[in-house]
Amino acid sequence: MARRSSSRRPSRRTLETRAPRKATLVIATALYLVGLLGVLDLLPIPDPFATAGLALAGGLLILGALLRGL
């Protein structure tokens, strides 16, 4: 069998992910908690805002894992 050479550079077909920055995690956590408490009616905010908070928290975490500067 032929051995593959190990390269440190990621292949073009793979998606390179990394951990989000701490500030992104703090903002996403705050949005998630506000959204969750709003959906559970423990915080008096309208449902569309609570749902938007949950969506923004998830989007921030996904973008923070995919983009370097976020």
Number of C-alpha atoms within 10 A of each C-alpha: 3 4 5 6 6 6 7 6 6 9 9 7 6 7 8 11 13 10 14 19 14 11 10 18 16 12 14 22 17 15 22 21 15 21 26 17 15 21 20 12 13 10 13 11 14 12 14 12 14 24 18 14 22 23 15 17 23 16 13 20 19 14 15 21 18 16 13 12 9 14
